[in-house]
Amino acid sequence: EAQVVRLTEELRCARAAVQASEEADAELKERQHVKCIKNPLISVDLDAEDHGWQKFGLPHQLAEVGLKILSVGRLCAQKNQQEAIAAFVEFQKIEPDSVLLFVGEGQDHQFLQNLCKSHAIESKVFFLSFTTRVFQLMKMCDVFLFTSKYEGSPNALVEAMSAGLICIATDIRSGPS
Protein backbone atom coordinates (compact mmCIF):
# COMPACT_ATOMS: atom_id res chain seq x y z
CA GLU A 1 0.00 0.00 0.00
CA ALA A 2 2.84 2.37 0.77
CA GLN A 3 4.22 1.62 -2.70
CA VAL A 4 0.92 2.70 -4.27
CA VAL A 5 1.08 5.97 -2.36
CA ARG A 6 4.66 6.57 -3.48
CA LEU A 7 3.79 5.74 -7.07
CA THR A 8 0.85 8.15 -7.12
CA GLU A 9 3.11 10.86 -5.68
CA GLU A 10 5.61 10.25 -8.48
CA LEU A 11 2.92 10.24 -11.14
CA ARG A 12 1.58 13.76 -10.76
CA CYS A 13 -0.99 13.01 -13.44
CA ALA A 14 -2.51 10.26 -11.28
CA ARG A 15 -5.82 11.42 -9.87
CA ALA A 16 -7.14 8.16 -8.54
CA ALA A 17 -5.92 4.90 -7.11
CA VAL A 18 -7.76 1.61 -6.74
CA GLN A 19 -7.49 0.40 -3.16
CA ALA A 20 -8.28 -2.96 -1.68
CA SER A 21 -8.07 -2.35 2.07
CA GLU A 22 -9.15 0.14 4.70
CA GLU A 23 -5.49 0.83 5.58
CA ALA A 24 -4.69 1.90 2.03
CA ASP A 25 -7.85 3.98 1.94
CA ALA A 26 -6.83 5.88 5.09
CA GLU A 27 -3.29 6.44 3.85
CA LEU A 28 -4.36 7.57 0.39
CA LYS A 29 -6.99 9.96 1.75
CA GLU A 30 -4.19 11.94 3.40
CA ARG A 31 -2.85 12.83 -0.06
CA GLN A 32 -4.77 15.76 -1.49
CA HIS A 33 -4.00 14.99 -5.12
CA VAL A 34 -5.23 11.39 -4.90
CA LYS A 35 -8.79 10.14 -4.67
CA CYS A 36 -9.67 6.58 -3.79
CA ILE A 37 -11.71 4.34 -6.04
CA LYS A 38 -12.85 1.26 -4.18
CA ASN A 39 -11.86 -2.00 -5.81
CA PRO A 40 -14.92 -3.26 -7.74
CA LEU A 41 -14.00 -6.87 -7.01
CA ILE A 42 -14.81 -7.38 -3.38
CA SER A 43 -12.80 -10.24 -1.98
CA VAL A 44 -15.43 -12.22 -0.10
CA ASP A 45 -15.78 -15.93 0.29
CA LEU A 46 -18.85 -16.43 -1.86
CA ASP A 47 -19.41 -19.90 -0.46
CA ALA A 48 -19.10 -18.80 3.17
CA GLU A 49 -22.66 -17.63 3.60
CA ASP A 50 -25.64 -19.38 2.09
CA HIS A 51 -28.72 -17.25 2.65
CA GLY A 52 -31.09 -19.45 0.69
CA TRP A 53 -33.80 -18.21 -1.64
CA GLN A 54 -36.21 -17.33 1.17
CA LYS A 55 -33.76 -14.76 2.59
CA PHE A 56 -34.30 -12.86 -0.65
CA GLY A 57 -38.08 -13.12 -0.41
CA LEU A 58 -38.16 -15.81 -3.09
CA PRO A 59 -39.80 -19.24 -2.92
CA HIS A 60 -37.47 -22.02 -1.80
CA GLN A 61 -38.61 -24.06 -4.83
CA LEU A 62 -36.26 -21.97 -6.99
CA ALA A 63 -33.46 -24.27 -5.87
CA GLU A 64 -35.11 -27.03 -7.91
CA VAL A 65 -35.85 -25.20 -11.17
CA GLY A 66 -33.80 -25.25 -14.36
CA LEU A 67 -31.51 -22.38 -15.25
CA LYS A 68 -31.62 -19.35 -12.98
CA ILE A 69 -30.88 -16.27 -15.07
CA LEU A 70 -29.95 -13.06 -13.26
CA SER A 71 -29.88 -9.42 -14.36
CA VAL A 72 -28.71 -6.68 -11.99
CA GLY A 73 -29.17 -2.96 -12.59
CA ARG A 74 -31.49 0.01 -12.53
CA LEU A 75 -34.83 -0.75 -14.16
CA CYS A 76 -34.67 1.84 -16.93
CA ALA A 77 -34.45 2.21 -20.71
CA GLN A 78 -30.62 2.31 -20.68
CA LYS A 79 -30.36 -1.12 -19.05
CA ASN A 80 -32.77 -2.52 -21.67
CA GLN A 81 -34.46 -5.17 -19.53
CA GLN A 82 -37.25 -5.44 -22.09
CA GLU A 83 -34.68 -7.09 -24.38
CA ALA A 84 -33.94 -9.58 -21.58
CA ILE A 85 -37.65 -10.33 -21.29
CA ALA A 86 -38.01 -10.79 -25.07
CA ALA A 87 -35.08 -13.22 -25.10
CA PHE A 88 -36.47 -15.04 -22.06
CA VAL A 89 -39.84 -15.50 -23.77
CA GLU A 90 -38.07 -17.32 -26.62
CA PHE A 91 -35.81 -19.24 -24.22
CA GLN A 92 -38.88 -20.50 -22.32
CA LYS A 93 -39.88 -22.42 -25.44
CA ILE A 94 -36.82 -24.68 -25.10
CA GLU A 95 -36.19 -24.40 -21.33
CA PRO A 96 -39.62 -24.01 -19.69
CA ASP A 97 -38.23 -24.71 -16.21
CA SER A 98 -35.92 -21.67 -16.25
CA VAL A 99 -36.51 -18.46 -14.29
CA LEU A 100 -35.40 -14.86 -14.73
CA LEU A 101 -34.51 -12.66 -11.77
CA PHE A 102 -34.11 -8.89 -11.92
CA VAL A 103 -32.35 -7.08 -9.08
CA GLY A 104 -32.83 -3.33 -9.08
CA GLU A 105 -35.24 -0.48 -8.82
CA GLY A 106 -36.29 2.16 -11.29
CA GLN A 107 -38.90 3.91 -13.34
CA ASP A 108 -39.51 0.94 -15.67
CA HIS A 109 -40.49 -1.49 -12.90
CA GLN A 110 -44.24 -1.46 -13.58
CA PHE A 111 -43.73 -1.43 -17.35
CA LEU A 112 -41.52 -4.53 -17.12
CA GLN A 113 -43.98 -6.35 -14.86
CA ASN A 114 -46.79 -5.57 -17.31
CA LEU A 115 -44.62 -6.81 -20.18
CA CYS A 116 -44.12 -10.11 -18.35
CA LYS A 117 -47.88 -10.42 -17.82
CA SER A 118 -48.57 -9.74 -21.49
CA HIS A 119 -46.25 -12.63 -22.39
CA ALA A 120 -47.75 -14.86 -19.65
CA ILE A 121 -44.35 -15.36 -17.96
CA GLU A 122 -45.05 -13.47 -14.72
CA SER A 123 -44.74 -16.69 -12.69
CA LYS A 124 -41.24 -17.23 -14.13
CA VAL A 125 -39.87 -13.69 -13.63
CA PHE A 126 -39.00 -12.28 -10.23
CA PHE A 127 -38.26 -8.67 -9.34
CA LEU A 128 -36.10 -7.95 -6.30
CA SER A 129 -35.20 -4.58 -4.88
CA PHE A 130 -31.62 -3.56 -4.27
CA THR A 131 -29.76 -5.97 -1.99
CA THR A 132 -26.35 -5.79 -0.34
CA ARG A 133 -26.11 -9.57 -0.74
CA VAL A 134 -25.91 -9.57 -4.53
CA PHE A 135 -22.78 -11.78 -4.51
CA GLN A 136 -24.62 -14.50 -2.60
CA LEU A 137 -27.50 -14.23 -5.04
CA MET A 138 -25.10 -14.45 -7.98
CA LYS A 139 -23.57 -17.59 -6.51
CA MET A 140 -27.02 -19.20 -6.43
CA CYS A 141 -27.73 -18.43 -10.11
CA ASP A 142 -26.42 -19.99 -13.32
CA VAL A 143 -26.32 -17.21 -15.90
CA PHE A 144 -25.87 -13.44 -15.80
CA LEU A 145 -27.68 -11.46 -18.49
CA PHE A 146 -26.37 -7.96 -19.32
CA THR A 147 -28.54 -6.11 -21.83
CA SER A 148 -27.48 -2.46 -21.55
CA LYS A 149 -27.83 -0.22 -24.61
CA TYR A 150 -24.75 1.72 -23.49
CA GLU A 151 -22.50 1.56 -20.48
CA GLY A 152 -19.49 3.21 -18.91
CA SER A 153 -17.84 0.71 -16.62
CA PRO A 154 -20.03 -2.41 -16.48
CA ASN A 155 -19.56 -3.09 -12.74
CA ALA A 156 -22.38 -5.62 -12.46
CA LEU A 157 -20.89 -7.61 -15.32
CA VAL A 158 -17.45 -7.59 -13.67
CA GLU A 159 -19.02 -8.74 -10.39
CA ALA A 160 -20.87 -11.56 -12.15
CA MET A 161 -17.66 -12.69 -13.83
CA SER A 162 -15.88 -12.68 -10.46
CA ALA A 163 -18.71 -14.80 -9.04
CA GLY A 164 -18.06 -17.39 -11.74
CA LEU A 165 -21.34 -16.95 -13.61
CA ILE A 166 -21.76 -17.63 -17.30
CA CYS A 167 -22.21 -14.11 -18.66
CA ILE A 168 -24.20 -13.11 -21.73
CA ALA A 169 -23.89 -9.46 -22.75
CA THR A 170 -25.25 -7.36 -25.57
CA ASP A 171 -22.65 -6.07 -28.01
CA ILE A 172 -22.44 -2.33 -27.48
CA ARG A 173 -19.93 0.28 -28.65
CA SER A 174 -19.27 1.75 -25.21
CA GLY A 175 -19.01 -1.44 -23.20
CA PRO A 176 -18.67 -5.19 -23.66
CA SER A 177 -18.45 -6.55 -27.18
C-alpha positions as CSV (number, residue, x, y, z in Angstrom):
1,E,0.0,0.0,0.0
2,A,2.8,2.4,0.8
3,Q,4.2,1.6,-2.7
4,V,0.9,2.7,-4.3
5,V,1.1,6.0,-2.4
6,R,4.7,6.6,-3.5
7,L,3.8,5.7,-7.1
8,T,0.8,8.2,-7.1
9,E,3.1,10.9,-5.7
10,E,5.6,10.2,-8.5
11,L,2.9,10.2,-11.1
12,R,1.6,13.8,-10.8
13,C,-1.0,13.0,-13.4
14,A,-2.5,10.3,-11.3
15,R,-5.8,11.4,-9.9
16,A,-7.1,8.2,-8.5
17,A,-5.9,4.9,-7.1
18,V,-7.8,1.6,-6.7
19,Q,-7.5,0.4,-3.2
20,A,-8.3,-3.0,-1.7
21,S,-8.1,-2.3,2.1
22,E,-9.1,0.1,4.7
23,E,-5.5,0.8,5.6
24,A,-4.7,1.9,2.0
25,D,-7.9,4.0,1.9
26,A,-6.8,5.9,5.1
27,E,-3.3,6.4,3.9
28,L,-4.4,7.6,0.4
29,K,-7.0,10.0,1.7
30,E,-4.2,11.9,3.4
31,R,-2.9,12.8,-0.1
32,Q,-4.8,15.8,-1.5
33,H,-4.0,15.0,-5.1
34,V,-5.2,11.4,-4.9
35,K,-8.8,10.1,-4.7
36,C,-9.7,6.6,-3.8
37,I,-11.7,4.3,-6.0
38,K,-12.9,1.3,-4.2
39,N,-11.9,-2.0,-5.8
40,P,-14.9,-3.3,-7.7
41,L,-14.0,-6.9,-7.0
42,I,-14.8,-7.4,-3.4
43,S,-12.8,-10.2,-2.0
44,V,-15.4,-12.2,-0.1
45,D,-15.8,-15.9,0.3
46,L,-18.8,-16.4,-1.9
47,D,-19.4,-19.9,-0.5
48,A,-19.1,-18.8,3.2
49,E,-22.7,-17.6,3.6
50,D,-25.6,-19.4,2.1
51,H,-28.7,-17.3,2.7
52,G,-31.1,-19.4,0.7
53,W,-33.8,-18.2,-1.6
54,Q,-36.2,-17.3,1.2
55,K,-33.8,-14.8,2.6
56,F,-34.3,-12.9,-0.7
57,G,-38.1,-13.1,-0.4
58,L,-38.2,-15.8,-3.1
59,P,-39.8,-19.2,-2.9
60,H,-37.5,-22.0,-1.8
61,Q,-38.6,-24.1,-4.8
62,L,-36.3,-22.0,-7.0
63,A,-33.5,-24.3,-5.9
64,E,-35.1,-27.0,-7.9
65,V,-35.9,-25.2,-11.2
66,G,-33.8,-25.3,-14.4
67,L,-31.5,-22.4,-15.3
68,K,-31.6,-19.4,-13.0
69,I,-30.9,-16.3,-15.1
70,L,-29.9,-13.1,-13.3
71,S,-29.9,-9.4,-14.4
72,V,-28.7,-6.7,-12.0
73,G,-29.2,-3.0,-12.6
74,R,-31.5,0.0,-12.5
75,L,-34.8,-0.7,-14.2
76,C,-34.7,1.8,-16.9
77,A,-34.4,2.2,-20.7
78,Q,-30.6,2.3,-20.7
79,K,-30.4,-1.1,-19.1
80,N,-32.8,-2.5,-21.7
81,Q,-34.5,-5.2,-19.5
82,Q,-37.3,-5.4,-22.1
83,E,-34.7,-7.1,-24.4
84,A,-33.9,-9.6,-21.6
85,I,-37.6,-10.3,-21.3
86,A,-38.0,-10.8,-25.1
87,A,-35.1,-13.2,-25.1
88,F,-36.5,-15.0,-22.1
89,V,-39.8,-15.5,-23.8
90,E,-38.1,-17.3,-26.6
91,F,-35.8,-19.2,-24.2
92,Q,-38.9,-20.5,-22.3
93,K,-39.9,-22.4,-25.4
94,I,-36.8,-24.7,-25.1
95,E,-36.2,-24.4,-21.3
96,P,-39.6,-24.0,-19.7
97,D,-38.2,-24.7,-16.2
98,S,-35.9,-21.7,-16.2
99,V,-36.5,-18.5,-14.3
100,L,-35.4,-14.9,-14.7
101,L,-34.5,-12.7,-11.8
102,F,-34.1,-8.9,-11.9
103,V,-32.4,-7.1,-9.1
104,G,-32.8,-3.3,-9.1
105,E,-35.2,-0.5,-8.8
106,G,-36.3,2.2,-11.3
107,Q,-38.9,3.9,-13.3
108,D,-39.5,0.9,-15.7
109,H,-40.5,-1.5,-12.9
110,Q,-44.2,-1.5,-13.6
111,F,-43.7,-1.4,-17.4
112,L,-41.5,-4.5,-17.1
113,Q,-44.0,-6.3,-14.9
114,N,-46.8,-5.6,-17.3
115,L,-44.6,-6.8,-20.2
116,C,-44.1,-10.1,-18.3
117,K,-47.9,-10.4,-17.8
118,S,-48.6,-9.7,-21.5
119,H,-46.3,-12.6,-22.4
120,A,-47.7,-14.9,-19.6
121,I,-44.4,-15.4,-18.0
122,E,-45.1,-13.5,-14.7
123,S,-44.7,-16.7,-12.7
124,K,-41.2,-17.2,-14.1
125,V,-39.9,-13.7,-13.6
126,F,-39.0,-12.3,-10.2
127,F,-38.3,-8.7,-9.3
128,L,-36.1,-8.0,-6.3
129,S,-35.2,-4.6,-4.9
130,F,-31.6,-3.6,-4.3
131,T,-29.8,-6.0,-2.0
132,T,-26.4,-5.8,-0.3
133,R,-26.1,-9.6,-0.7
134,V,-25.9,-9.6,-4.5
135,F,-22.8,-11.8,-4.5
136,Q,-24.6,-14.5,-2.6
137,L,-27.5,-14.2,-5.0
138,M,-25.1,-14.4,-8.0
139,K,-23.6,-17.6,-6.5
140,M,-27.0,-19.2,-6.4
141,C,-27.7,-18.4,-10.1
142,D,-26.4,-20.0,-13.3
143,V,-26.3,-17.2,-15.9
144,F,-25.9,-13.4,-15.8
145,L,-27.7,-11.5,-18.5
146,F,-26.4,-8.0,-19.3
147,T,-28.5,-6.1,-21.8
148,S,-27.5,-2.5,-21.6
149,K,-27.8,-0.2,-24.6
150,Y,-24.7,1.7,-23.5
151,E,-22.5,1.6,-20.5
152,G,-19.5,3.2,-18.9
153,S,-17.8,0.7,-16.6
154,P,-20.0,-2.4,-16.5
155,N,-19.6,-3.1,-12.7
156,A,-22.4,-5.6,-12.5
157,L,-20.9,-7.6,-15.3
158,V,-17.4,-7.6,-13.7
159,E,-19.0,-8.7,-10.4
160,A,-20.9,-11.6,-12.2
161,M,-17.7,-12.7,-13.8
162,S,-15.9,-12.7,-10.5
163,A,-18.7,-14.8,-9.0
164,G,-18.1,-17.4,-11.7
165,L,-21.3,-17.0,-13.6
166,I,-21.8,-17.6,-17.3
167,C,-22.2,-14.1,-18.7
168,I,-24.2,-13.1,-21.7
169,A,-23.9,-9.5,-22.8
170,T,-25.3,-7.4,-25.6
171,D,-22.7,-6.1,-28.0
172,I,-22.4,-2.3,-27.5
173,R,-19.9,0.3,-28.6
174,S,-19.3,1.7,-25.2
175,G,-19.0,-1.4,-23.2
176,P,-18.7,-5.2,-23.7
177,S,-18.5,-6.6,-27.2
